[in-house]
Amino acid sequence: MSPAMLRLRTHEISIMFRIVLPIVAAFTLSLSACATAPDANTGGPLPPSAMQCDASGARWAIGQSPTAEIVERIRVDTHARVTRVIRPGQAVTMDFSGERVNVNVNEREAIVGVTCG
């Protein structure tokens, strides 16, 4: 290969690196921005909550109507932080929370069960 051809080839490679390299770098950085960091707390039991619900404190509510006052009293009596009223056919999350009390209601709007989670 002649020196002139070698200079031309080197110039072509230089141009290619000046154009392609920034594009590849930008693409790589944009993809890495979408990646999530791995969770360090995977597996094993959940840490204990500061408050633990105790559903036995609300047995008195079975058969009652889930009024705001009744639901608040259930929350206080079960030592829960959060209350969730669940009606028939209602979609709910399956995650467990020791700070939440679930008030299960039937079609007639009567409380049929009180559970923690």
C-alpha positions in Angstrom: 0.0 0.0 0.0 1.4 3.4 -1.0 1.9 6.1 1.6 -0.8 8.2 -0.1 -3.3 5.3 0.2 -2.3 4.7 3.8 -2.9 8.4 4.7 -6.3 8.2 2.9 -7.2 5.0 4.8 -6.1 6.5 8.1 -8.2 9.6 7.4 -11.3 7.5 6.6 -10.9 5.6 9.9 -10.4 8.8 11.8 -13.6 10.3 10.4 -15.4 7.1 11.1 -14.3 7.1 14.8 -15.2 10.8 15.1 -18.8 10.1 13.9 -19.5 6.6 15.0 -17.9 6.7 18.5 -20.1 9.5 19.8 -23.2 7.9 18.5 -22.3 4.5 20.1 -21.5 6.3 23.4 -24.8 8.2 23.4 -26.7 5.1 22.6 -25.0 3.1 25.4 -25.5 5.9 27.9 -29.2 6.2 27.1 -29.7 2.5 27.5 -27.9 2.5 30.8 -30.1 5.3 32.1 -33.1 2.9 31.7 -31.5 0.1 33.7 -32.6 -0.2 37.4 -30.1 -0.8 40.1 -30.4 -4.3 41.6 -32.3 -4.5 44.9 -30.0 -5.4 47.8 -32.9 -6.7 49.9 -34.1 -9.6 47.7 -35.4 -12.7 49.3 -36.0 -13.6 52.9 -38.7 -12.4 55.3 -39.9 -8.8 55.3 -38.6 -6.6 58.1 -41.0 -6.3 61.0 -43.3 -3.3 61.0 -43.4 -0.7 63.7 -47.1 -1.4 64.1 -48.6 -4.9 63.9 -52.3 -5.3 63.1 -54.3 -7.7 65.4 -57.6 -8.5 63.8 -59.0 -10.1 67.0 -59.7 -6.7 68.4 -62.4 -6.1 65.8 -64.6 -9.2 66.1 -67.4 -7.0 67.3 -67.7 -5.4 63.8 -69.0 -8.6 62.1 -72.5 -7.8 60.8 -72.1 -4.1 61.1 -72.3 -1.6 58.2 -68.9 -0.2 57.2 -69.6 3.4 58.0 -66.6 5.8 58.3 -67.0 5.7 62.1 -67.1 1.9 62.3 -64.1 1.6 59.9 -62.1 4.0 62.0 -62.9 2.2 65.2 -61.8 -1.1 63.5 -58.5 0.6 62.6 -57.9 1.8 66.2 -59.0 -1.5 67.8 -56.7 -3.5 65.5 -53.7 -1.2 66.0 -53.5 -0.8 62.2 -52.2 2.3 60.4 -54.2 1.7 57.2 -57.7 0.4 56.6 -59.0 -1.2 53.4 -62.6 -2.0 52.8 -63.0 -4.8 50.3 -66.3 -5.4 48.5 -67.3 -8.5 46.5 -65.5 -8.7 43.2 -63.2 -5.8 44.0 -59.6 -6.1 42.7 -57.0 -5.7 45.5 -53.2 -6.0 45.7 -51.8 -9.2 47.2 -49.0 -7.6 49.0 -48.9 -8.1 52.8 -48.7 -5.2 55.1 -48.7 -5.8 58.9 -49.9 -2.2 59.3 -53.1 -2.7 57.3 -56.5 -4.1 58.3 -58.8 -5.5 55.6 -62.6 -5.1 56.2 -64.4 -7.6 54.0 -68.0 -6.6 53.1 -70.7 -8.7 51.4 -73.3 -7.6 48.8 -75.7 -6.3 51.5 -72.9 -3.9 52.8 -72.4 -5.9 56.0 -69.0 -6.7 57.4 -68.3 -10.4 57.1 -64.6 -10.5 58.0 -61.7 -8.5 59.4 -58.2 -9.6 58.6 -54.7 -8.1 58.7 -52.5 -7.7 55.7 
